[in-house]
Amino acid sequence: MKSENEYIVKTEKMINEGKGLAKINGLPVFIDGACTGDELKIKINKINKSYLSAEIIDIIVPSPYRIKPKCALSKVCGSCNWQHIDYSRQLIEKRNILEETLQNIAGISIKAEDTIESPKVYEYRCKVQMPVAQTKVSKRILSGYYKKNSHELVNIKYCPMQCQLINDINEYIKNNIKEFNIDGYSEENHKGLLRHIIYRISSDNKSLLIIFVLNSDCISKEVKIFSEKLKEEFQEIIGICANFNTKKTNVILGNVTEKIVGNDYYIEKLNGISYRVSAGSFFQVNPYCAELIFEKVKKLISERISNPSILDAYSGVSSFGIWLSEIASNVVSVETVKSASEDALYNVKINNITNLQVINGEAEKIFSDLINKKMQFDVSVIDPPRKGCDQKSLETLVKLTKNYIVYISCNPATLARDIKILSDYGYIPEYVQPADMFPNTAHIETIALLKKSD
């Protein structure tokens, strides 16, 4: 078998990371842009000992689940790789992938509940991070997303996953910012001022916070004047901030953020609960689906234990902790990022919560401190980043937890790895359910409930 060879295959299923799986002589073939049930003509572009990678040359017989993407740039933009799959089928594929990942990595066979649907399949993203560049000849400012598997920028005028207001403001910035002698960043030579534009908007689309990521350590006069003009132009803009990042790195944000004009936070309101979210604080990308996840976790806990003490770890602005405080005797929220902990303290106050304590610090250290204070919790709710938890944190977490661990994950692979570790300590998964936090992509959010075995 040689690279560049062409074959006719049928896609059997979708796999983690969003590719389609077919087989040639029993060897797995991973295919970008495939859909379960497609009959395809493919070309092999990578050969590995245990698998092949391929690209589609022709769709001979399209899958009954294949649809026309809403975005004209879906084949080149690397942001949304499942727009070509019918939404009801996306939900099934995500459940199947979750079950298979838990089986393959953790050796756990468990039936997952049906995927929680997102109330919005389009215009759901309330946090958008768009890299900026500039053309060499015309000096036109570009902003959008990277091509698949590259750092080549696709200039985006309209993205159906974000609200039209963000699309409009982004176009305004690109068309007007040159007048203020603000240039776009070049990864190639590390020159240019504006690296990224980050948009954070409330779910009602009425409060928008913008963060300009600058290749600088200060706010120039030009940036300040443009920011003031931009805020005057769009009444929904509640504030504009600058983040300073002068490093040659793919990491988007630097360590320091300063307010340019207006506020350095926005307020998100869900079901009567208000959350202040600052520029650098974590909050769920899709608040419409997040609300359903919060409610599901609340229901799972309240059905199993009355008036529990709850540890809310990797808590961000205490989104879970505040939501669950109504059913808890007490809640302790633990968060590493200082701005998020400050937001959490503010949120406790504005929501009149009296049974929630906020602690800022690294999870492993705080867990050890709580153990030294002889503290234990009926339930621990953890919502770690995509990389999951380190083993030491899990080892201390089980000592803190008497009955249940609720693990919220955005990565089935690290979830499965961590569940395997927790199972070795006697915490067995009792309930798993995917939730569609990221429609039209292969990303899978999961609620996993683990019970301490007798």
C-alpha positions in Angstrom: 0.0 0.0 0.0 1.3 3.4 -1.0 0.5 7.0 -0.2 -1.5 8.6 -3.0 -3.3 5.3 -3.8 -7.0 5.7 -4.3 -9.7 3.3 -2.9 -13.5 3.0 -2.6 -14.6 2.6 1.0 -17.8 2.9 3.1 -17.6 4.9 6.3 -18.6 2.7 9.3 -18.8 5.3 12.1 -17.5 8.6 13.5 -14.6 8.5 16.0 -13.2 10.8 18.7 -11.7 14.0 17.2 -14.4 13.9 14.5 -13.1 11.8 11.6 -14.9 9.0 9.9 -13.7 5.4 10.1 -13.5 3.0 7.2 -11.3 0.0 6.6 -9.0 -1.3 3.9 -8.0 -5.0 4.3 -8.9 -4.7 7.9 -6.7 -1.6 8.5 -8.5 1.4 10.0 -8.7 4.5 7.7 -9.4 7.9 9.3 -11.1 10.3 6.9 -11.6 14.0 7.4 -15.1 15.3 6.3 -16.7 11.8 6.2 -20.1 10.9 7.6 -21.4 7.5 8.8 -22.8 5.7 5.8 -20.9 7.6 3.1 -19.6 5.6 0.1 -16.4 7.4 -0.8 -13.5 7.5 -3.2 -10.5 8.4 -1.1 -6.8 9.0 -1.5 -4.3 7.8 1.2 -2.2 10.7 2.5 -0.5 9.1 5.5 0.5 5.6 6.3 1.1 4.4 9.9 1.8 0.9 11.1 -1.7 0.6 12.7 -3.8 3.0 10.7 -4.1 5.1 7.5 -5.2 8.7 7.0 -7.1 9.7 3.9 -8.8 12.6 2.1 -12.1 12.5 0.1 -11.7 12.5 -3.7 -15.4 12.0 -4.4 -18.6 11.2 -2.5 -20.0 8.3 -4.6 -23.1 7.7 -2.5 -23.8 10.3 0.3 -24.9 9.1 3.7 -28.6 9.7 4.6 -27.2 11.8 7.5 -25.2 14.1 5.2 -26.5 17.7 4.8 -25.3 20.9 3.2 -23.2 23.0 5.6 -24.7 26.4 6.6 -21.2 28.0 6.3 -19.6 28.3 2.9 -16.2 28.1 4.4 -16.8 24.9 6.4 -14.4 22.8 4.3 -11.4 25.1 4.9 -12.1 26.6 8.3 -10.8 24.4 11.1 -13.4 25.5 13.6 -16.6 23.4 12.9 -15.9 20.0 11.5 -19.4 18.4 11.7 -21.5 20.9 9.9 -22.1 18.4 7.1 -23.8 15.9 9.6 -27.5 16.2 10.4 -27.9 17.5 14.0 -30.0 14.5 15.3 -27.2 12.2 14.0 -24.5 14.3 15.7 -26.1 13.6 19.0 -26.1 9.9 18.4 -22.5 9.9 17.2 -21.4 11.7 20.4 -23.1 9.2 22.6 -21.5 6.3 20.7 -18.0 7.9 20.8 -18.3 8.5 24.6 -19.3 4.9 25.2 -16.5 3.6 23.0 -13.9 5.8 24.5 -14.7 4.7 28.1 -14.5 1.1 27.0 -11.2 1.5 25.1 -9.3 3.6 27.6 -10.9 2.8 31.0 -12.2 -0.7 30.2 -15.6 0.3 31.5 -18.7 -0.8 29.7 -21.6 1.5 30.5 -24.6 2.7 28.6 -24.6 6.5 28.2 -27.8 8.4 28.4 -29.0 10.2 25.3 -27.0 13.4 24.5 -28.5 16.6 25.9 -29.4 18.8 23.0 -28.3 22.3 22.8 -31.2 24.7 22.8 -29.4 26.6 20.0 -27.5 24.8 17.2 -26.3 28.0 15.6 -25.4 31.4 17.2 -24.6 29.6 20.5 -21.0 30.6 21.0 -20.7 33.4 23.7 -16.9 33.3 23.8 -15.1 33.8 20.5 -11.3 34.1 20.0 -10.3 35.3 16.5 -6.6 35.6 15.5 -5.6 38.7 13.4 -3.2 39.0 10.5 -2.5 41.5 7.8 -1.9 41.1 4.0 1.7 41.8 2.8 0.8 44.0 -0.2 -2.6 45.7 0.4 -2.1 45.7 4.2 -5.7 44.6 4.7 -6.6 43.5 8.2 -7.8 39.9 8.4 -9.5 38.1 11.3 -11.1 34.7 11.5 -10.0 31.1 12.2 -7.2 28.9 11.1 -7.4 26.4 8.3 -7.5 22.8 9.4 -4.2 21.5 10.8 -2.4 24.8 10.1 -1.8 28.4 11.2 -3.0 29.8 7.9 -5.7 32.3 8.6 -9.2 32.0 7.0 -10.7 35.5 6.9 -14.2 35.2 8.3 -17.0 37.6 7.4 -19.9 35.5 8.7 -19.7 32.7 11.2 -23.1 31.0 11.9 -21.9 29.7 15.3 -21.7 33.2 16.8 -24.3 35.9 17.0 -24.6 38.4 14.1 -23.6 41.2 16.4 -20.1 39.7 16.8 -19.9 39.2 13.0 -20.9 42.9 12.5 -18.4 44.3 15.0 -15.6 42.1 13.7 -16.2 43.5 10.2 -16.3 47.0 11.5 -12.9 46.5 13.3 -11.3 45.1 10.2 -12.6 47.9 8.0 -11.7 50.8 10.3 -8.8 49.9 12.5 -6.1 50.8 9.8 -7.2 54.4 10.0 -5.7 54.5 13.5 -2.3 53.0 12.5 -3.0 49.7 14.2 -1.5 46.8 12.3 -2.2 43.1 12.4 0.3 40.6 13.9 2.6 38.4 11.9 3.6 35.0 13.4 6.4 34.9 10.9 8.4 37.9 12.0 6.7 38.6 15.4 5.7 42.1 14.3 2.4 43.9 14.3 0.3 45.1 17.2 -3.0 43.3 17.2 -2.7 39.5 17.7 -6.2 38.4 18.7 -9.7 39.8 19.2 -11.7 38.0 21.9 -15.5 38.6 22.2 -17.5 37.6 25.3 -21.2 38.2 25.2 -24.1 37.5 27.4 -26.7 34.9 26.3 -29.3 37.7 25.7 -26.8 39.3 23.3 -27.1 42.6 25.1 -23.8 42.9 26.9 -20.5 42.4 25.0 -17.0 42.6 26.4 -14.0 42.8 23.9 -10.4 42.0 24.6 -7.7 43.1 22.2 -4.6 40.9 22.6 -1.7 43.2 21.9 2.0 42.5 21.0 2.9 45.3 23.4 3.2 45.9 27.2 1.1 49.1 27.2 -2.1 50.7 25.7 -1.1 53.1 23.0 -3.0 56.3 22.3 -4.2 54.9 19.0 -5.7 51.8 20.7 -7.4 53.9 23.3 -9.0 56.3 20.7 -10.1 53.5 18.5 -11.7 51.6 21.5 -13.6 54.7 22.5 -14.9 55.1 19.0 -15.8 51.4 18.8 -17.8 51.5 22.0 -19.7 54.6 20.8 -20.6 52.9 17.6 -22.1 49.8 19.2 -24.3 50.3 22.3 -24.1 46.6 23.3 -20.3 46.9 24.0 -20.1 47.2 27.8 -16.3 47.4 27.9 -13.1 46.9 26.0 -9.8 45.6 27.6 -6.3 45.1 26.5 -4.3 41.9 27.2 -0.5 42.1 26.7 1.3 39.2 25.1 4.8 39.9 23.6 6.0 36.3 23.6 6.7 34.2 20.6 4.1 31.6 21.5 0.8 30.1 20.3 -0.7 30.8 23.7 -3.4 33.4 23.2 -3.4 35.4 26.4 -0.6 37.0 28.4 -0.6 37.3 32.1 -1.8 41.0 32.4 -5.2 42.5 31.3 -6.1 46.2 31.6 -9.3 48.0 31.1 -9.3 50.5 28.1 -12.9 51.8 28.3 -16.1 50.8 30.1 -16.2 47.7 32.3 -13.7 44.8 32.4 -16.5 42.3 32.9 -20.0 41.4 31.7 -23.0 39.9 33.6 -24.5 36.6 32.5 -28.0 35.8 33.8 -29.3 32.3 33.8 -32.6 31.3 35.4 -32.5 34.2 37.9 -28.9 33.7 38.8 -26.4 36.4 37.9 -22.7 35.7 37.1 -20.1 38.4 36.8 -17.5 37.2 34.3 -14.2 39.1 33.9 -12.0 39.1 30.8 -9.8 36.3 31.9 -12.3 34.2 33.8 -13.7 30.9 32.6 -17.4 30.6 31.8 -19.1 28.0 29.7 -18.9 28.8 25.9 -22.6 27.8 25.3 -24.6 29.1 28.3 -27.9 27.9 26.7 -26.6 24.3 27.1 -24.7 25.1 30.3 -28.0 25.8 32.0 -29.3 22.4 31.2 -26.1 20.8 32.5 -26.3 22.8 35.7 -29.9 21.6 36.2 -29.0 18.0 35.4 -26.2 17.9 38.0 -28.5 19.5 40.5 -31.1 16.8 39.9 -28.6 13.9 40.0 -27.3 15.1 43.4 -30.7 16.0 45.0 -32.1 12.6 44.0 -29.3 10.8 45.9 -28.5 12.8 49.0 -30.3 15.4 51.0 -28.7 18.7 52.1 -25.2 17.6 51.0 -21.9 19.3 51.6 -20.4 20.0 48.2 -16.9 20.7 46.9 -16.9 22.7 43.7 -13.4 22.3 42.2 -12.0 24.0 39.1 -14.9 26.2 39.8 -14.3 29.3 37.5 -16.7 32.0 38.7 -18.5 29.4 40.8 -21.0 28.6 38.2 -21.8 25.1 39.6 -21.3 26.1 43.2 -23.8 28.9 43.2 -26.3 26.9 41.1 -26.1 24.0 43.6 -26.1 26.1 46.8 -29.8 25.9 47.0 -29.8 22.2 47.7 -26.6 22.2 49.8 -25.8 22.5 53.5 -22.5 24.2 52.4 -20.4 24.7 49.3 -16.6 25.3 49.0 -15.5 26.6 45.5 -11.8 26.1 44.6 -10.3 28.0 41.6 -6.8 28.7 40.4 -7.3 31.9 38.4 -7.5 34.9 40.7 -9.9 37.0 38.6 -12.3 34.1 38.5 -12.2 33.7 42.3 -12.8 37.4 42.7 -15.8 37.1 40.3 -17.0 34.2 42.4 -16.9 36.3 45.6 -18.9 39.0 43.8 -21.4 36.5 42.5 -21.9 35.0 46.0 -22.8 38.6 47.2 -25.1 39.6 44.4 -27.0 36.4 44.5 -27.4 36.6 48.4 -25.7 33.2 48.9 -24.8 32.6 52.5 -23.5 29.0 52.5 -20.6 29.2 49.9 -16.9 29.7 50.6 -14.5 30.7 47.8 -10.9 29.6 48.0 -8.2 30.7 45.4 -5.3 28.4 44.7 -4.0 25.3 43.0 -6.4 22.4 43.3 -3.8 19.9 44.7 -2.6 22.3 47.4 -6.0 23.4 48.4 -7.2 19.7 48.5 -4.3 18.9 50.8 -5.1 21.9 53.1 -8.7 20.8 53.4 -7.7 17.3 54.3 -5.4 18.7 57.0 -8.4 20.5 58.3 -10.2 17.2 58.6 -12.8 18.4 56.0 -14.9 16.0 53.9 -17.7 16.5 51.4 -20.7 14.4 50.6 -20.3 15.3 46.9 -17.4 16.7 44.9 -18.2 18.4 41.6 -15.1 18.9 39.3 -15.0 20.7 36.0 -11.3 20.6 35.0 -9.7 21.9 31.8 -9.4 19.8 28.6 -6.2 18.1 29.9 -8.2 16.6 32.8 -6.8 16.2 36.4 -3.3 15.2 37.5 -3.1 11.9 39.4 -2.1 13.6 42.7 -5.2 15.8 42.7 -7.4 12.8 42.1 -5.7 10.9 45.0 -6.4 13.8 47.4 -9.9 14.3 45.9 -11.0 10.8 46.9 -9.9 11.4 50.5 -12.1 14.5 50.6 -15.2 12.8 49.1 -17.6 10.6 51.1 -20.2 9.5 48.6 -20.2 10.9 45.0 -17.9 12.6 42.5 -19.6 14.4 39.6 -17.0 14.9 36.8 -17.8 17.4 34.1 -15.5 16.9 31.1 -14.9 18.4 27.7 -12.6 15.6 26.6 -13.8 12.0 26.6 -10.2 10.7 26.4 -9.0 12.4 29.6 -12.3 11.7 31.3 -11.8 8.0 30.6 -8.2 8.1 31.8 -9.3 9.9 35.1 -12.3 7.6 35.6 -9.9 4.6 35.4 -7.8 6.1 38.2 -10.9 7.0 40.3 -12.2 3.4 39.8 -9.0 2.1 41.3 -9.8 4.1 44.4 -13.3 2.7 44.6 -15.3 5.3 42.7 -17.4 3.5 40.1 -19.3 5.3 37.3 -23.1 5.1 37.9 -24.3 7.5 35.3 -22.8 9.1 32.2 -24.4 11.5 29.7 -23.0 13.6 26.9 -24.2 17.1 26.4 -23.9 19.1 23.2 -22.0 22.2 24.4 -20.4 22.5 20.9 -23.0 21.8 18.1 -21.6 21.2 14.6 -18.2 20.1 16.1 -16.9 16.8 17.3 -16.3 18.2 20.8 -18.2 16.3 23.5 -19.1 17.6 27.0 -19.9 14.9 29.5 -21.6 14.6 32.9 -20.2 11.5 34.8 -21.5 10.5 38.2 -19.3 8.2 40.2 -20.4 6.5 43.4 -18.1 5.3 46.2 -18.3 1.5 46.4 -19.1 -0.1 49.7 
